[in-house]
Structure formats: C-alpha cells, structure tokens
C-alpha cells in the first residue's frame, strides 16, 4: 500500500468531509454526466500495519474532562467510525482512493484496505462473538455499475467471505444492499440481506409477495411480512418474535430501517414507522421502548437509551423510563458516552445531560479557551472519538482489547 496513504491527512477541510461521506453511502459508476470515470490504482486486500496512528494536530481543541490527557491520534478518518470489540473502522480519502483504517483502543492501526472513492460502502456485523467488517467494491467484468461485498475479520483483516455480487450499494442497517433511488429522493430498489456468516442471500425483496427488509443488526434480521414485524437469527430457522403491525398502528409498506446515533448497538433498533417518525424496538423481545421519535442513542457505559421526539427522554436497559424533559424541538444528538449525552441545538449551541438522571451536565473546563471538540462516542473503557477540522480523531484509552459493542454515528 502506498506510504502516503498510511500517513495522517492533516488540515482537511470539513467541506471535503461531506463529499466523502456521500461517496461512502452510494455507488456512482460514472460522473454527473454519466460518463465512466477512470479509477486510480488501489489495493483492495487488507494490509497489516500494526503501527501507532500519527499524533493529531490538536491545536486549541477543548476536550471533555474524560478525554483530557489521553493524547489525540489521527488515523486519517474523514467519516465517523463504526466500532465493535474495541476496534474502530472508517475511511479517509487521498487522490480519489479511500483507505479504510481499523484502529484499536490504544491508537494502533491494525490493518488498512483501499477502495475507489466513487463506489464503496461499509458496515460492521458479527457471527457469534466474531466482529466483521463488510466493504463494498466494484465488480471486475460483471457489467456497468456492478457491486460486490466482502467480509473481513475486524481485528485481523483476514477475509471471511466474498466477494459476492449484490444488487446495489450498501443501504443498511447491517448487511442490506439495494439499488439506489432513481433520483435524489425516493426509496431504494428491491434489496437483499446477506448472512453475516457466509455472505449468502437470506432475505430477498426481488419477487412476488417478498418480505420487506427492515434491517440486519449483528445477526438479528428484522422483516415486515404477512402483517407482522418479525425477528430471526441469520444463521437459524424460525422466528425470535413477531408483532402484529396493526396492533401498533403501523403499515407494512412504511416500516423500514433507520439509522440512529449508535448504529452499532445490539440491544435495540430504531425503525421508521411513518415518513416522519420512528420507534425504538427491543431486539430481544420486540417490545416498543418508545415511539414518535426522530433519533435515539445508547450510552455504552450505562446501557441507557436516550430518545429524541417531542421530548428528550432516557430509558434503562429494561425499557423503564428514567426521565423526561419537555420540548426537545430543534435538538439533535451530537454524541454520547461516559454517562453523558451531547445535544446540539438549531442555534448551534451545545447542551449536555446526564443520561441516567436527565440533569444538565458540565463536561468541559470553563477556564479553557479554544474550539470545543464534541465526542461522537466514548466507549466503556474511555476510548473517545471526536470530530475536528482535521477529521475524526481518536483519544486512545490505556487499555486495548476492550469489549464495546455500541457506538458509531448516524449513517453507515
């Protein structure tokens, strides 16, 4: 792999970040006029690195007290990382090529793999207790715009399965792939769910009376079919649970997966049940934790879920409501972790709450000066991911090999 792709991408403008994030979510076989683009040379197979990520140019960033003194590292990420088992994965762009870097909690780059910036996407799933990174790519010789998916062991970069051809780019949640909408808006085409263990298609929307795919959540697959919301384990027959959609006031044609602020969480799923609201569903039982929501996020330290709808609310791991704050309009979840949730208002003000009590919190030293860096995620053992003008930076913990199943960011 080229040496320049291993170095830090310093002084990246945030304007460029939006371009890369869009590219990760879509497969664009040609330019805006439909003409084919020449793909720069890239190395698709993971390369072992095992080197510490470069020190970040921290400048005058104001970090939360929880992350002070850890020493920021710059893995070269231009998009929010996904995480499992203490390993973080995200891409960064250089000269038309994306480099995916898997970094552990100590700040060590474990492995890297390259993809063309115009046609890629990624997710994290698992087979039992083995976390997998699934990356997409263009198919060689398989026709204009053909897409493939390949799974790698998240910790080692070892190939587990693939490449297998899929009907379109990664749509998510999880191992869901489908053709993109024909226009800028609208629904994607009929999609498939891949078995995380093998890469085989286990749910296919392309057919008469086919089920509607909701999402795949670390081996748990949700579908809407026969008037029911159903859950199954990818590698097993039978259903875990099913719920009559009519009893919940939902219609099968409107139920679909929706990204949350913690897309890698395994305990609950945020699903869209109408054009403008969503519900948080317990993945083990099918119980509705909360509905009429815009977003939700799980604090990995306490297992508390924070929900945003008309109100700001907190729920413990059993689904019991802990608190409610009225009027959450204009707020969005900017980050969560360390028993704190960071909310940004439509006036770009930062609002911090304790996730178990709802009390307004203070995370920063009031006497410090500089630009506030909001953590997207703080893991159980203190590893943090913060966004800055340099991209997404890692505040490593003293311990590697932590087991942390939640985190990430909207999208992916």
C-alpha positions as CSV (number, residue, x, y, z in Angstrom):
1,X,0.0,0.0,0.0
2,X,1.3,3.4,-0.9
3,X,3.2,5.1,2.0
4,X,1.3,8.4,1.6
5,X,-2.0,6.6,2.4
6,X,-0.6,5.5,5.7
7,X,0.3,9.0,6.9
8,X,-2.0,11.4,8.6
9,X,-4.3,13.5,6.4
10,X,-3.8,16.8,8.2
11,X,-5.5,20.1,7.5
12,X,-8.5,18.5,5.8
13,X,-11.4,20.9,5.3
14,X,-14.8,19.9,6.6
15,X,-16.2,20.9,3.3
16,X,-14.5,17.9,1.8
17,X,-15.8,15.6,4.5
18,X,-19.4,15.9,3.2
19,X,-18.3,14.8,-0.2
20,X,-16.5,11.7,1.1
21,X,-19.5,10.8,3.4
22,X,-21.8,10.9,0.4
23,X,-19.5,8.7,-1.6
24,X,-19.4,6.1,1.2
25,X,-23.2,5.8,1.1
26,X,-23.6,5.4,-2.6
27,X,-22.2,3.7,-5.7
28,X,-21.6,6.1,-8.5
29,X,-20.3,4.3,-11.6
30,X,-19.8,7.5,-13.6
31,X,-19.5,11.2,-13.4
32,X,-22.5,13.5,-13.2
33,X,-22.9,13.3,-17.0
34,X,-22.9,9.5,-16.8
35,X,-19.5,9.2,-18.4
36,X,-17.3,6.4,-17.0
37,X,-14.6,7.6,-14.6
38,X,-11.1,6.2,-14.5
39,X,-10.4,4.6,-11.1
40,X,-7.0,5.3,-9.7
41,X,-5.0,2.1,-8.8
42,X,-5.9,0.8,-5.4
43,X,-5.2,-2.3,-3.2
44,X,-8.5,-3.9,-2.1
45,X,-7.0,-6.6,0.1
46,X,-6.2,-5.6,3.7
47,X,-2.6,-4.9,4.5
48,X,-1.3,-5.4,8.1
49,X,0.1,-2.1,9.6
50,X,0.4,-2.6,13.3
51,X,1.8,0.9,13.9
52,X,0.5,3.7,16.1
53,X,-1.6,6.3,14.3
54,X,0.2,9.6,13.9
55,X,-0.2,12.2,16.7
56,X,-3.0,14.6,15.8
57,X,-2.6,18.3,15.4
58,X,-4.8,19.1,18.4
59,X,-4.3,22.9,18.2
60,X,-6.6,24.7,20.6
61,X,-9.3,22.0,20.8
62,X,-11.2,21.9,24.1
63,X,-11.8,18.3,25.1
64,X,-14.2,16.9,27.7
65,X,-12.5,16.2,31.0
66,X,-13.0,12.5,30.4
67,X,-10.7,12.6,27.3
68,X,-8.1,15.1,28.6
69,X,-4.5,13.9,28.8
70,X,-5.1,10.9,26.5
71,X,-3.2,12.3,23.5
72,X,-5.2,12.5,20.3
73,X,-4.3,10.3,17.3
74,X,-5.2,10.9,13.7
75,X,-6.0,7.7,11.8
76,X,-6.9,9.7,8.7
77,X,-10.7,9.2,9.0
78,X,-12.9,11.5,7.0
79,X,-16.1,9.8,8.1
80,X,-17.5,8.7,11.5
81,X,-16.0,5.4,12.5
82,X,-18.1,2.3,13.3
83,X,-16.9,0.1,16.2
84,X,-17.0,-3.3,17.8
85,X,-14.9,-5.1,20.4
86,X,-12.7,-2.0,20.9
87,X,-11.8,-1.6,17.2
88,X,-12.8,1.4,15.2
89,X,-13.2,1.4,11.4
90,X,-13.6,4.3,9.0
91,X,-12.3,5.6,5.6
92,X,-10.2,8.6,4.6
93,X,-9.7,9.9,1.1
94,X,-6.5,10.6,-0.8
95,X,-6.3,11.3,-4.5
96,X,-9.5,9.6,-5.4
97,X,-8.9,6.5,-3.2
98,X,-10.5,5.7,0.1
99,X,-8.3,4.0,2.7
100,X,-10.2,2.1,5.4
101,X,-8.2,2.0,8.6
102,X,-9.0,-0.4,11.5
103,X,-7.7,1.1,14.8
104,X,-7.7,-0.4,18.2
105,X,-8.4,1.3,21.5
106,X,-4.7,2.0,22.1
107,X,-4.5,4.0,18.8
108,X,-2.7,1.3,16.8
109,X,-3.6,0.9,13.2
110,X,-4.2,-2.8,12.8
111,X,-4.9,-3.0,9.0
112,X,-5.9,-0.9,6.0
113,X,-7.7,-1.7,2.8
114,X,-8.4,0.6,-0.2
115,X,-11.4,1.2,-2.3
116,X,-12.3,3.6,-5.1
117,X,-13.9,6.8,-3.7
118,X,-16.8,6.7,-6.2
119,X,-18.1,3.2,-5.3
120,X,-17.9,2.0,-1.8
121,X,-19.7,1.5,1.5
122,X,-19.2,-0.4,4.7
123,X,-20.8,-1.8,7.8
124,X,-19.9,-3.9,10.9
125,X,-21.7,-7.1,11.7
126,X,-20.8,-10.2,13.6
127,X,-21.0,-14.0,13.5
128,X,-21.4,-15.0,17.2
129,X,-18.6,-13.2,19.0
130,X,-16.6,-12.5,15.9
131,X,-17.0,-8.9,14.6
132,X,-16.7,-8.5,10.8
133,X,-16.1,-5.5,8.6
134,X,-18.1,-5.7,5.3
135,X,-16.7,-3.5,2.5
136,X,-18.2,-3.0,-1.0
137,X,-16.3,-2.6,-4.2
138,X,-16.8,-2.5,-8.0
139,X,-17.1,-5.9,-9.7
140,X,-14.5,-6.6,-12.3
141,X,-16.0,-7.7,-15.6
142,X,-19.5,-8.0,-14.2
143,X,-21.2,-5.1,-16.0
144,X,-21.6,-1.4,-15.7
145,X,-22.1,-0.4,-12.0
146,X,-22.0,-3.9,-10.6
147,X,-21.2,-4.0,-6.9
148,X,-19.7,-6.7,-4.6
149,X,-19.4,-7.1,-0.9
150,X,-16.6,-8.8,1.1
151,X,-16.3,-9.6,4.8
152,X,-13.1,-9.3,6.8
153,X,-12.3,-10.2,10.4
154,X,-12.4,-6.7,12.1
155,X,-9.4,-7.4,14.3
156,X,-7.1,-9.2,11.9
157,X,-8.3,-8.1,8.4
158,X,-8.5,-11.8,7.4
159,X,-11.0,-12.4,4.6
160,X,-14.0,-14.4,5.8
161,X,-16.1,-14.5,2.7
162,X,-16.6,-12.8,-0.7
163,X,-16.5,-11.0,-2.9
164,X,-20.2,-11.7,-3.7
165,X,-22.2,-9.7,-6.1
166,X,-25.1,-7.6,-4.6
167,X,-27.9,-5.7,-6.4
168,X,-26.6,-2.3,-5.3
169,X,-24.5,-0.4,-2.8
170,X,-24.7,-0.8,0.9
171,X,-28.0,0.6,2.3
172,X,-28.1,-0.8,5.8
173,X,-28.8,-1.2,8.5
174,X,-26.3,-4.0,8.6
175,X,-25.8,-6.3,5.6
176,X,-28.6,-4.8,3.5
177,X,-27.8,-3.9,-0.1
178,X,-30.1,-2.5,-2.7
179,X,-30.1,-0.3,-5.9
180,X,-30.1,3.4,-5.0
181,X,-33.2,5.6,-5.7
182,X,-33.5,6.7,-9.3
183,X,-33.5,10.4,-8.3
184,X,-32.0,12.4,-5.4
185,X,-35.1,11.4,-3.3
186,X,-37.2,8.3,-3.1
187,X,-36.9,4.7,-2.0
188,X,-34.1,2.4,-3.0
189,X,-34.9,-0.6,-5.2
190,X,-35.6,-4.2,-4.0
191,X,-32.7,-5.3,-1.8
192,X,-31.2,-8.3,-0.1
193,X,-29.8,-9.3,3.3
194,X,-26.6,-11.2,3.4
195,X,-25.9,-13.9,6.0
196,X,-23.0,-12.4,8.1
197,X,-21.5,-15.9,8.4
198,X,-21.4,-16.8,4.8
199,X,-22.4,-13.9,2.5
200,X,-25.3,-15.9,1.1
201,X,-28.6,-14.1,0.5
202,X,-31.0,-15.0,3.2
203,X,-33.8,-12.4,2.5
204,X,-34.6,-11.2,-1.0
205,X,-37.2,-8.5,-1.8
206,X,-37.0,-9.2,-5.5
207,X,-40.0,-11.3,-6.1
208,X,-43.8,-11.6,-5.6
209,X,-45.0,-11.4,-2.1
210,X,-41.5,-10.9,-0.9
211,X,-40.9,-9.7,2.7
212,X,-40.0,-6.0,3.3
213,X,-36.5,-5.8,4.7
214,X,-36.2,-3.6,7.8
215,X,-32.5,-4.3,8.7
216,X,-29.8,-6.6,9.9
217,X,-28.5,-5.9,13.4
218,X,-25.4,-8.0,14.3
219,X,-27.0,-11.2,13.1
220,X,-30.6,-10.4,14.0
221,X,-32.7,-9.8,10.9
222,X,-36.0,-7.7,11.0
223,X,-38.6,-8.0,8.2
224,X,-42.2,-6.9,7.7
225,X,-44.3,-9.7,6.2
226,X,-47.8,-11.1,6.5
227,X,-48.9,-8.1,8.5
228,X,-46.2,-8.7,11.2
229,X,-42.8,-7.3,12.2
230,X,-40.7,-10.4,12.6
231,X,-37.2,-11.1,14.0
232,X,-34.9,-14.1,13.3
233,X,-31.3,-15.0,13.7
234,X,-29.5,-15.0,10.4
235,X,-28.0,-18.5,10.9
236,X,-31.1,-20.1,12.4
237,X,-34.6,-21.1,11.2
238,X,-37.7,-20.0,12.9
239,X,-38.5,-16.6,14.4
240,X,-37.4,-15.0,17.7
241,X,-40.6,-13.0,17.9
242,X,-43.3,-11.4,15.8
243,X,-45.6,-8.5,16.4
244,X,-48.9,-7.7,14.7
245,X,-48.3,-4.4,12.9
246,X,-52.0,-3.5,13.1
247,X,-51.8,-3.6,16.9
248,X,-49.1,-1.0,16.8
249,X,-50.9,1.1,14.2
250,X,-48.2,0.6,11.6
251,X,-48.4,-0.4,8.0
252,X,-46.0,-2.9,6.4
253,X,-45.3,-0.6,3.5
254,X,-44.0,2.1,5.8
255,X,-41.8,0.1,8.1
256,X,-38.1,0.3,7.3
257,X,-34.7,0.5,9.0
258,X,-33.4,3.9,10.1
259,X,-30.0,5.0,11.2
260,X,-29.6,6.0,14.8
261,X,-26.8,7.9,16.6
262,X,-25.5,4.4,17.6
263,X,-25.9,2.2,14.6
264,X,-23.7,-0.5,16.1
265,X,-25.8,-1.0,19.2
266,X,-27.2,-4.6,19.6
267,X,-29.9,-4.2,22.2
268,X,-32.4,-2.1,20.3
269,X,-33.2,-0.9,16.8
270,X,-34.6,2.4,15.6
271,X,-37.0,1.7,12.8
272,X,-39.1,4.1,10.7
273,X,-42.8,3.5,11.0
274,X,-44.0,6.6,9.1
275,X,-42.5,9.3,6.9
276,X,-41.7,11.5,9.8
277,X,-41.3,9.3,12.9
278,X,-39.6,6.2,14.2
279,X,-39.9,3.7,17.0
280,X,-37.2,2.1,19.3
281,X,-37.7,-1.7,19.4
282,X,-36.1,-4.1,21.8
283,X,-34.3,-6.6,19.6
284,X,-34.7,-9.5,22.1
285,X,-38.4,-9.2,22.8
286,X,-39.9,-6.9,20.1
287,X,-41.3,-4.6,22.8
288,X,-41.7,-0.9,21.8
289,X,-39.5,1.1,24.1
290,X,-40.6,4.5,22.7
291,X,-42.2,5.8,19.5
292,X,-42.8,9.2,17.7
293,X,-39.0,9.6,17.6
294,X,-36.5,11.4,15.4
295,X,-33.4,9.7,16.8
296,X,-32.1,7.6,19.6
297,X,-28.6,6.7,21.0
298,X,-27.3,4.3,23.5
299,X,-24.7,5.1,26.2
300,X,-22.3,2.2,26.3
301,X,-21.3,2.9,29.9
302,X,-24.7,2.6,31.5
303,X,-26.7,0.9,28.8
304,X,-29.2,3.8,28.9
305,X,-31.0,4.8,25.7
306,X,-31.6,8.5,25.0
307,X,-34.5,9.3,22.7
308,X,-35.5,12.5,20.8
309,X,-39.0,13.2,19.8
310,X,-41.2,16.0,21.1
311,X,-39.4,15.3,24.4
312,X,-35.9,14.3,25.5
313,X,-36.2,11.0,27.4
314,X,-34.0,8.3,28.9
315,X,-34.7,4.6,29.3
316,X,-32.7,2.0,31.2
317,X,-31.7,-1.4,29.7
318,X,-35.1,-2.9,30.8
319,X,-37.0,-0.2,28.9
320,X,-38.1,1.7,32.0
321,X,-38.3,5.4,31.6
322,X,-35.8,7.3,33.7
323,X,-36.7,10.9,33.0
324,X,-38.4,13.2,30.5
325,X,-37.6,16.8,29.5
326,X,-40.3,18.6,27.6
327,X,-39.7,20.4,24.3
328,X,-36.8,18.8,22.5
329,X,-37.6,20.5,19.2
330,X,-34.5,21.8,17.4
331,X,-32.2,19.4,19.2
332,X,-30.1,16.6,17.6
333,X,-27.8,14.1,19.2
334,X,-24.1,15.0,18.5
335,X,-22.5,12.4,20.7
336,X,-22.9,10.1,23.7
337,X,-20.7,8.2,26.2
338,X,-19.4,8.3,29.7
339,X,-22.9,8.7,31.1
340,X,-23.4,12.0,29.2
341,X,-25.3,12.9,26.0
342,X,-24.2,15.8,23.9
343,X,-27.1,17.6,22.1
344,X,-26.7,20.4,19.6
345,X,-29.5,22.9,19.0
346,X,-30.6,24.5,15.8
347,X,-28.7,27.7,17.1
348,X,-25.6,25.5,17.2
349,X,-25.4,25.6,21.0
350,X,-24.2,22.6,22.9
351,X,-26.5,21.1,25.6
352,X,-25.2,18.3,27.9
353,X,-27.3,16.0,30.1
354,X,-26.6,13.1,32.4
355,X,-28.2,10.1,30.7
356,X,-29.5,8.4,33.9
357,X,-30.9,11.4,35.7
358,X,-31.5,13.9,32.8
359,X,-29.7,16.6,34.8
360,X,-27.9,19.3,32.9
361,X,-24.2,18.3,33.0
362,X,-20.8,20.0,32.6
363,X,-18.1,18.3,30.6
364,X,-15.6,21.0,29.9
365,X,-13.2,23.1,31.9
366,X,-14.8,26.6,31.9
367,X,-11.4,28.3,32.2
368,X,-10.1,26.7,29.0
369,X,-10.1,28.6,25.7
370,X,-10.4,27.2,22.1
371,X,-12.8,25.3,19.9
372,X,-15.0,22.7,21.7
373,X,-14.5,19.2,20.3
374,X,-17.7,17.2,20.8
375,X,-17.1,13.4,21.3
376,X,-19.1,11.3,18.9
377,X,-18.6,8.3,21.1
378,X,-16.9,7.4,24.4
379,X,-16.5,3.7,25.0
380,X,-17.0,1.7,28.2
381,X,-13.3,2.0,29.0
382,X,-12.8,5.6,27.9
383,X,-11.7,5.5,24.3
384,X,-13.1,8.6,22.6
385,X,-13.8,9.7,19.0
386,X,-14.1,13.4,18.5
387,X,-14.7,15.5,15.4
388,X,-12.5,18.4,14.5
389,X,-11.4,20.4,11.5
390,X,-8.8,17.7,10.9
391,X,-11.4,15.0,10.6
392,X,-12.3,12.3,13.2
393,X,-9.6,11.9,15.8
394,X,-9.2,9.1,18.4
395,X,-8.5,9.7,22.1
396,X,-7.0,6.2,23.0
397,X,-7.5,4.6,26.3
398,X,-4.8,2.9,28.3
399,X,-6.2,-0.5,27.6
400,X,-6.7,-2.3,24.3
401,X,-8.9,-5.3,23.7
402,X,-11.9,-3.8,25.3
403,X,-15.3,-5.3,24.6
404,X,-17.5,-2.5,23.5
405,X,-20.5,-3.4,21.3
406,X,-22.0,0.1,20.8
407,X,-21.0,3.3,19.2
408,X,-20.6,4.9,15.8
409,X,-22.6,7.7,14.3
410,X,-25.6,8.4,12.1
411,X,-25.4,6.6,8.9
412,X,-23.4,3.6,7.8
